[in-house]
Amino acid sequence: MTQPARTLDASGLACPMPIVRTRQAIEDLASGDILEVISTDRGSLTDIPSWADTLGHTLVDARQEGERFVYLIKKG
């Protein structure tokens, strides 16, 4: 598995905050870097993949670990 350059823990945040924090976190990364996002918001299941696709980032992985949703996003 690809090692993330940064991990963002957005656990406990409700929509739209996981996306807002993800956008802020990915701005600091270089193109090609991986951002790991951890969320407990069920809305992130559709929000994060859609957001990544819209902005030209690649969703490398999306999985559920118990109550948490974990995403790996490659900056475009």
Biopython code that builds the backbone (N, CA, C, O; Angstrom):
import numpy as np
from Bio.PDB.StructureBuilder import StructureBuilder

atoms = [
    (1, "MET", "N", (0.842, -1.188, 0.000)),
    (1, "MET", "CA", (0.000, 0.000, 0.000)),
    (1, "MET", "C", (0.882, 1.244, 0.000)),
    (1, "MET", "O", (1.958, 1.267, 0.597)),
    (2, "THR", "N", (0.411, 2.248, -0.665)),
    (2, "THR", "CA", (1.145, 3.512, -0.769)),
    (2, "THR", "C", (1.134, 4.247, 0.562)),
    (2, "THR", "O", (0.101, 4.344, 1.224)),
    (3, "GLN", "N", (2.283, 4.758, 0.940)),
    (3, "GLN", "CA", (2.410, 5.488, 2.197)),
    (3, "GLN", "C", (1.930, 6.926, 2.014)),
    (3, "GLN", "O", (2.423, 7.632, 1.135)),
    (4, "PRO", "N", (0.963, 7.374, 2.844)),
    (4, "PRO", "CA", (0.489, 8.754, 2.704)),
    (4, "PRO", "C", (1.528, 9.782, 3.153)),
    (4, "PRO", "O", (2.286, 9.551, 4.095)),
    (5, "ALA", "N", (1.545, 10.916, 2.460)),
    (5, "ALA", "CA", (2.420, 12.022, 2.850)),
    (5, "ALA", "C", (1.852, 12.730, 4.079)),
    (5, "ALA", "O", (2.589, 13.336, 4.857)),
    (6, "ARG", "N", (0.535, 12.644, 4.238)),
    (6, "ARG", "CA", (-0.126, 13.287, 5.372)),
    (6, "ARG", "C", (-1.403, 12.531, 5.697)),
    (6, "ARG", "O", (-2.038, 11.961, 4.810)),
    (7, "THR", "N", (-1.781, 12.527, 6.984)),
    (7, "THR", "CA", (-3.042, 11.938, 7.416)),
    (7, "THR", "C", (-3.906, 13.026, 8.035)),
    (7, "THR", "O", (-3.458, 13.789, 8.891)),
    (8, "LEU", "N", (-5.145, 13.079, 7.588)),
    (8, "LEU", "CA", (-6.127, 14.013, 8.126)),
    (8, "LEU", "C", (-7.178, 13.207, 8.866)),
    (8, "LEU", "O", (-7.856, 12.375, 8.263)),
    (9, "ASP", "N", (-7.324, 13.440, 10.164)),
    (9, "ASP", "CA", (-8.351, 12.755, 10.949)),
    (9, "ASP", "C", (-9.541, 13.701, 11.093)),
    (9, "ASP", "O", (-9.505, 14.640, 11.888)),
    (10, "ALA", "N", (-10.593, 13.443, 10.317)),
    (10, "ALA", "CA", (-11.806, 14.259, 10.352)),
    (10, "ALA", "C", (-12.913, 13.546, 11.126)),
    (10, "ALA", "O", (-14.095, 13.831, 10.933)),
    (11, "SER", "N", (-12.527, 12.623, 11.998)),
    (11, "SER", "CA", (-13.501, 11.879, 12.795)),
    (11, "SER", "C", (-14.334, 12.837, 13.639)),
    (11, "SER", "O", (-13.809, 13.791, 14.214)),
    (12, "GLY", "N", (-15.636, 12.573, 13.707)),
    (12, "GLY", "CA", (-16.529, 13.376, 14.529)),
    (12, "GLY", "C", (-17.034, 14.636, 13.842)),
    (12, "GLY", "O", (-17.894, 15.327, 14.386)),
    (13, "LEU", "N", (-16.517, 14.947, 12.660)),
    (13, "LEU", "CA", (-16.962, 16.140, 11.940)),
    (13, "LEU", "C", (-18.105, 15.778, 11.003)),
    (13, "LEU", "O", (-18.071, 14.743, 10.338)),
    (14, "ALA", "N", (-19.122, 16.642, 10.957)),
    (14, "ALA", "CA", (-20.270, 16.413, 10.085)),
    (14, "ALA", "C", (-20.105, 17.208, 8.801)),
    (14, "ALA", "O", (-19.367, 18.192, 8.749)),
    (15, "CYS", "N", (-20.801, 16.766, 7.774)),
    (15, "CYS", "CA", (-20.799, 17.433, 6.481)),
    (15, "CYS", "C", (-21.129, 18.917, 6.670)),
    (15, "CYS", "O", (-22.068, 19.231, 7.402)),
    (16, "PRO", "N", (-20.413, 19.819, 6.054)),
    (16, "PRO", "CA", (-19.426, 19.615, 4.989)),
    (16, "PRO", "C", (-17.987, 19.643, 5.491)),
    (16, "PRO", "O", (-17.068, 19.710, 4.675)),
    (17, "MET", "N", (-17.758, 19.596, 6.782)),
    (17, "MET", "CA", (-16.413, 19.799, 7.329)),
    (17, "MET", "C", (-15.367, 18.782, 6.867)),
    (17, "MET", "O", (-14.222, 19.181, 6.651)),
    (18, "PRO", "N", (-15.687, 17.485, 6.699)),
    (18, "PRO", "CA", (-14.642, 16.586, 6.184)),
    (18, "PRO", "C", (-14.106, 17.040, 4.825)),
    (18, "PRO", "O", (-12.904, 16.945, 4.575)),
    (19, "ILE", "N", (-14.977, 17.530, 3.949)),
    (19, "ILE", "CA", (-14.535, 18.013, 2.632)),
    (19, "ILE", "C", (-13.735, 19.303, 2.779)),
    (19, "ILE", "O", (-12.706, 19.471, 2.124)),
    (20, "VAL", "N", (-14.196, 20.213, 3.630)),
    (20, "VAL", "CA", (-13.479, 21.478, 3.839)),
    (20, "VAL", "C", (-12.070, 21.203, 4.338)),
    (20, "VAL", "O", (-11.109, 21.781, 3.830)),
    (21, "ARG", "N", (-11.937, 20.328, 5.325)),
    (21, "ARG", "CA", (-10.617, 19.997, 5.883)),
    (21, "ARG", "C", (-9.757, 19.253, 4.872)),
    (21, "ARG", "O", (-8.546, 19.463, 4.807)),
    (22, "THR", "N", (-10.387, 18.379, 4.080)),
    (22, "THR", "CA", (-9.645, 17.646, 3.053)),
    (22, "THR", "C", (-9.079, 18.607, 2.020)),
    (22, "THR", "O", (-7.920, 18.487, 1.623)),
    (23, "ARG", "N", (-9.896, 19.560, 1.586)),
    (23, "ARG", "CA", (-9.442, 20.561, 0.604)),
    (23, "ARG", "C", (-8.256, 21.344, 1.159)),
    (23, "ARG", "O", (-7.272, 21.568, 0.453)),
    (24, "GLN", "N", (-8.348, 21.762, 2.429)),
    (24, "GLN", "CA", (-7.256, 22.525, 3.052)),
    (24, "GLN", "C", (-5.986, 21.675, 3.146)),
    (24, "GLN", "O", (-4.889, 22.166, 2.879)),
    (25, "ALA", "N", (-6.130, 20.420, 3.520)),
    (25, "ALA", "CA", (-4.968, 19.547, 3.706)),
    (25, "ALA", "C", (-4.271, 19.238, 2.388)),
    (25, "ALA", "O", (-3.042, 19.203, 2.326)),
    (26, "ILE", "N", (-5.050, 19.013, 1.338)),
    (26, "ILE", "CA", (-4.435, 18.617, 0.062)),
    (26, "ILE", "C", (-3.725, 19.794, -0.609)),
    (26, "ILE", "O", (-2.822, 19.584, -1.419)),
    (27, "GLU", "N", (-4.115, 21.018, -0.287)),
    (27, "GLU", "CA", (-3.457, 22.201, -0.855)),
    (27, "GLU", "C", (-1.982, 22.257, -0.484)),
    (27, "GLU", "O", (-1.169, 22.780, -1.246)),
    (28, "ASP", "N", (-1.631, 21.718, 0.691)),
    (28, "ASP", "CA", (-0.253, 21.759, 1.183)),
    (28, "ASP", "C", (0.636, 20.668, 0.580)),
    (28, "ASP", "O", (1.847, 20.664, 0.801)),
    (29, "LEU", "N", (0.044, 19.750, -0.177)),
    (29, "LEU", "CA", (0.809, 18.632, -0.716)),
    (29, "LEU", "C", (1.280, 18.916, -2.135)),
    (29, "LEU", "O", (0.706, 19.745, -2.841)),
    (30, "ALA", "N", (2.326, 18.219, -2.538)),
    (30, "ALA", "CA", (2.821, 18.315, -3.913)),
    (30, "ALA", "C", (2.001, 17.389, -4.794)),
    (30, "ALA", "O", (1.425, 16.414, -4.313)),
    (31, "SER", "N", (1.950, 17.692, -6.072)),
    (31, "SER", "CA", (1.247, 16.843, -7.032)),
    (31, "SER", "C", (1.818, 15.428, -6.953)),
    (31, "SER", "O", (3.035, 15.243, -6.962)),
    (32, "GLY", "N", (0.938, 14.435, -6.876)),
    (32, "GLY", "CA", (1.359, 13.047, -6.773)),
    (32, "GLY", "C", (1.429, 12.525, -5.349)),
    (32, "GLY", "O", (1.490, 11.313, -5.138)),
    (33, "ASP", "N", (1.421, 13.429, -4.360)),
    (33, "ASP", "CA", (1.430, 13.001, -2.959)),
    (33, "ASP", "C", (0.084, 12.378, -2.595)),
    (33, "ASP", "O", (-0.939, 12.666, -3.216)),
    (34, "ILE", "N", (0.106, 11.520, -1.577)),
    (34, "ILE", "CA", (-1.094, 10.835, -1.109)),
    (34, "ILE", "C", (-1.545, 11.444, 0.210)),
    (34, "ILE", "O", (-0.749, 11.625, 1.131)),
    (35, "LEU", "N", (-2.838, 11.756, 0.286)),
    (35, "LEU", "CA", (-3.462, 12.224, 1.522)),
    (35, "LEU", "C", (-4.374, 11.123, 2.030)),
    (35, "LEU", "O", (-5.241, 10.641, 1.301)),
    (36, "GLU", "N", (-4.179, 10.726, 3.280)),
    (36, "GLU", "CA", (-5.078, 9.771, 3.919)),
    (36, "GLU", "C", (-6.106, 10.573, 4.712)),
    (36, "GLU", "O", (-5.747, 11.443, 5.506)),
    (37, "VAL", "N", (-7.370, 10.280, 4.496)),
    (37, "VAL", "CA", (-8.458, 10.961, 5.203)),
    (37, "VAL", "C", (-9.246, 9.924, 5.984)),
    (37, "VAL", "O", (-9.651, 8.893, 5.447)),
    (38, "ILE", "N", (-9.458, 10.217, 7.269)),
    (38, "ILE", "CA", (-10.253, 9.349, 8.133)),
    (38, "ILE", "C", (-11.501, 10.130, 8.526)),
    (38, "ILE", "O", (-11.405, 11.252, 9.023)),
    (39, "SER", "N", (-12.669, 9.537, 8.302)),
    (39, "SER", "CA", (-13.930, 10.210, 8.587)),
    (39, "SER", "C", (-14.900, 9.249, 9.247)),
    (39, "SER", "O", (-14.839, 8.041, 9.022)),
    (40, "THR", "N", (-15.794, 9.789, 10.061)),
    (40, "THR", "CA", (-16.873, 8.987, 10.636)),
    (40, "THR", "C", (-18.217, 9.416, 10.044)),
    (40, "THR", "O", (-19.260, 8.870, 10.406)),
    (41, "ASP", "N", (-18.192, 10.380, 9.146)),
    (41, "ASP", "CA", (-19.404, 10.893, 8.509)),
    (41, "ASP", "C", (-19.789, 9.993, 7.343)),
    (41, "ASP", "O", (-19.039, 9.883, 6.373)),
    (42, "ARG", "N", (-20.950, 9.348, 7.428)),
    (42, "ARG", "CA", (-21.400, 8.426, 6.377)),
    (42, "ARG", "C", (-21.551, 9.148, 5.032)),
    (42, "ARG", "O", (-21.413, 8.526, 3.979)),
    (43, "GLY", "N", (-21.832, 10.446, 5.063)),
    (43, "GLY", "CA", (-21.942, 11.231, 3.837)),
    (43, "GLY", "C", (-20.643, 11.282, 3.055)),
    (43, "GLY", "O", (-20.648, 11.527, 1.848)),
    (44, "SER", "N", (-19.530, 11.051, 3.742)),
    (44, "SER", "CA", (-18.235, 11.089, 3.063)),
    (44, "SER", "C", (-18.104, 9.963, 2.032)),
    (44, "SER", "O", (-17.269, 10.043, 1.130)),
    (45, "LEU", "N", (-18.921, 8.921, 2.161)),
    (45, "LEU", "CA", (-18.879, 7.809, 1.206)),
    (45, "LEU", "C", (-19.131, 8.281, -0.223)),
    (45, "LEU", "O", (-18.538, 7.753, -1.164)),
    (46, "THR", "N", (-19.995, 9.259, -0.389)),
    (46, "THR", "CA", (-20.240, 9.816, -1.716)),
    (46, "THR", "C", (-19.510, 11.139, -1.904)),
    (46, "THR", "O", (-19.047, 11.441, -3.004)),
    (47, "ASP", "N", (-19.405, 11.927, -0.841)),
    (47, "ASP", "CA", (-18.815, 13.266, -0.950)),
    (47, "ASP", "C", (-17.347, 13.242, -1.350)),
    (47, "ASP", "O", (-16.945, 13.973, -2.255)),
    (48, "ILE", "N", (-16.544, 12.419, -0.696)),
    (48, "ILE", "CA", (-15.099, 12.441, -0.943)),
    (48, "ILE", "C", (-14.756, 11.927, -2.352)),
    (48, "ILE", "O", (-13.975, 12.574, -3.049)),
    (49, "PRO", "N", (-15.310, 10.788, -2.794)),
    (49, "PRO", "CA", (-15.006, 10.363, -4.169)),
    (49, "PRO", "C", (-15.452, 11.391, -5.210)),
    (49, "PRO", "O", (-14.732, 11.645, -6.176)),
    (50, "SER", "N", (-16.623, 11.977, -5.023)),
    (50, "SER", "CA", (-17.128, 12.966, -5.971)),
    (50, "SER", "C", (-16.248, 14.209, -5.986)),
    (50, "SER", "O", (-15.936, 14.743, -7.051)),
    (51, "TRP", "N", (-15.852, 14.665, -4.812)),
    (51, "TRP", "CA", (-14.994, 15.849, -4.678)),
    (51, "TRP", "C", (-13.656, 15.599, -5.372)),
    (51, "TRP", "O", (-13.181, 16.437, -6.138)),
    (52, "ALA", "N", (-13.053, 14.443, -5.099)),
    (52, "ALA", "CA", (-11.747, 14.121, -5.684)),
    (52, "ALA", "C", (-11.833, 14.093, -7.210)),
    (52, "ALA", "O", (-10.970, 14.642, -7.895)),
    (53, "ASP", "N", (-12.861, 13.461, -7.729)),
    (53, "ASP", "CA", (-13.030, 13.359, -9.181)),
    (53, "ASP", "C", (-13.231, 14.734, -9.811)),
    (53, "ASP", "O", (-12.649, 15.034, -10.853)),
    (54, "THR", "N", (-14.045, 15.558, -9.185)),
    (54, "THR", "CA", (-14.333, 16.897, -9.707)),
    (54, "THR", "C", (-13.074, 17.751, -9.801)),
    (54, "THR", "O", (-12.920, 18.524, -10.747)),
    (55, "LEU", "N", (-12.173, 17.617, -8.829)),
    (55, "LEU", "CA", (-10.976, 18.453, -8.798)),
    (55, "LEU", "C", (-9.757, 17.801, -9.454)),
    (55, "LEU", "O", (-8.666, 18.372, -9.426)),
    (56, "GLY", "N", (-9.926, 16.620, -10.041)),
    (56, "GLY", "CA", (-8.832, 15.992, -10.759)),
    (56, "GLY", "C", (-7.868, 15.211, -9.890)),
    (56, "GLY", "O", (-6.747, 14.923, -10.309)),
    (57, "HIS", "N", (-8.295, 14.863, -8.673)),
    (57, "HIS", "CA", (-7.477, 14.012, -7.809)),
    (57, "HIS", "C", (-7.924, 12.561, -8.023)),
    (57, "HIS", "O", (-9.010, 12.316, -8.549)),
    (58, "THR", "N", (-7.091, 11.608, -7.617)),
    (58, "THR", "CA", (-7.402, 10.190, -7.800)),
    (58, "THR", "C", (-7.682, 9.535, -6.457)),
    (58, "THR", "O", (-6.868, 9.610, -5.537)),
    (59, "LEU", "N", (-8.831, 8.897, -6.355)),
    (59, "LEU", "CA", (-9.152, 8.122, -5.165)),
    (59, "LEU", "C", (-8.469, 6.778, -5.309)),
    (59, "LEU", "O", (-8.915, 5.925, -6.076)),
    (60, "VAL", "N", (-7.382, 6.588, -4.570)),
    (60, "VAL", "CA", (-6.572, 5.373, -4.675)),
    (60, "VAL", "C", (-7.214, 4.221, -3.919)),
    (60, "VAL", "O", (-7.149, 3.071, -4.354)),
    (61, "ASP", "N", (-7.844, 4.536, -2.772)),
    (61, "ASP", "CA", (-8.445, 3.499, -1.932)),
    (61, "ASP", "C", (-9.549, 4.118, -1.095)),
    (61, "ASP", "O", (-9.454, 5.268, -0.668)),
    (62, "ALA", "N", (-10.590, 3.345, -0.868)),
    (62, "ALA", "CA", (-11.673, 3.737, 0.037)),
    (62, "ALA", "C", (-12.117, 2.476, 0.762)),
    (62, "ALA", "O", (-12.484, 1.486, 0.129)),
    (63, "ARG", "N", (-12.082, 2.512, 2.071)),
    (63, "ARG", "CA", (-12.454, 1.323, 2.830)),
    (63, "ARG", "C", (-13.108, 1.726, 4.151)),
    (63, "ARG", "O", (-12.946, 2.850, 4.628)),
    (64, "GLN", "N", (-13.841, 0.789, 4.722)),
    (64, "GLN", "CA", (-14.460, 1.010, 6.021)),
    (64, "GLN", "C", (-13.733, 0.168, 7.049)),
    (64, "GLN", "O", (-13.494, -1.022, 6.842)),
    (65, "GLU", "N", (-13.381, 0.802, 8.165)),
    (65, "GLU", "CA", (-12.735, 0.111, 9.283)),
    (65, "GLU", "C", (-13.592, 0.372, 10.513)),
    (65, "GLU", "O", (-13.415, 1.384, 11.192)),
    (66, "GLY", "N", (-14.516, -0.533, 10.804)),
    (66, "GLY", "CA", (-15.434, -0.326, 11.918)),
    (66, "GLY", "C", (-16.334, 0.872, 11.632)),
    (66, "GLY", "O", (-17.060, 0.888, 10.637)),
    (67, "GLU", "N", (-16.284, 1.870, 12.505)),
    (67, "GLU", "CA", (-17.106, 3.076, 12.359)),
    (67, "GLU", "C", (-16.430, 4.136, 11.496)),
    (67, "GLU", "O", (-17.008, 5.189, 11.226)),
    (68, "ARG", "N", (-15.208, 3.851, 11.067)),
    (68, "ARG", "CA", (-14.433, 4.854, 10.324)),
    (68, "ARG", "C", (-14.362, 4.522, 8.844)),
    (68, "ARG", "O", (-14.335, 3.357, 8.444)),
    (69, "PHE", "N", (-14.333, 5.572, 8.047)),
    (69, "PHE", "CA", (-14.140, 5.447, 6.606)),
    (69, "PHE", "C", (-12.761, 6.029, 6.297)),
    (69, "PHE", "O", (-12.445, 7.145, 6.709)),
    (70, "VAL", "N", (-11.948, 5.269, 5.573)),
    (70, "VAL", "CA", (-10.581, 5.681, 5.295)),
    (70, "VAL", "C", (-10.404, 5.808, 3.781)),
    (70, "VAL", "O", (-10.743, 4.905, 3.016)),
    (71, "TYR", "N", (-9.862, 6.957, 3.377)),
    (71, "TYR", "CA", (-9.663, 7.248, 1.954)),
    (71, "TYR", "C", (-8.203, 7.584, 1.710)),
    (71, "TYR", "O", (-7.560, 8.235, 2.535)),
    (72, "LEU", "N", (-7.686, 7.144, 0.586)),
    (72, "LEU", "CA", (-6.363, 7.547, 0.134)),
    (72, "LEU", "C", (-6.585, 8.318, -1.166)),
    (72, "LEU", "O", (-7.114, 7.776, -2.136)),
    (73, "ILE", "N", (-6.178, 9.585, -1.176)),
    (73, "ILE", "CA", (-6.387, 10.466, -2.323)),
    (73, "ILE", "C", (-5.034, 10.924, -2.846)),
    (73, "ILE", "O", (-4.224, 11.484, -2.106)),
    (74, "LYS", "N", (-4.802, 10.678, -4.128)),
    (74, "LYS", "CA", (-3.578, 11.125, -4.778)),
    (74, "LYS", "C", (-3.833, 12.492, -5.406)),
    (74, "LYS", "O", (-4.734, 12.649, -6.231)),
    (75, "LYS", "N", (-3.031, 13.476, -5.010)),
    (75, "LYS", "CA", (-3.220, 14.824, -5.530)),
    (75, "LYS", "C", (-2.897, 14.869, -7.016)),
    (75, "LYS", "O", (-1.855, 14.384, -7.458)),
    (76, "GLY", "N", (-3.820, 15.465, -7.780)),
    (76, "GLY", "CA", (-3.660, 15.571, -9.229)),
    (76, "GLY", "C", (-2.726, 16.695, -9.617)),
    (76, "GLY", "O", (-2.486, 16.917, -10.804)),
]
sb = StructureBuilder()
sb.init_structure("model")
sb.init_model(0)
sb.init_chain("A")
sb.init_seg("    ")
for serial, (resi, resn, name, xyz) in enumerate(atoms, 1):
    if name == "N":
        sb.init_residue(resn, " ", resi, " ")
    sb.init_atom(name, np.array(xyz, "f"), 0.0, 1.0, " ", f" {name:<3s}", serial, name[0])
structure = sb.get_structure()
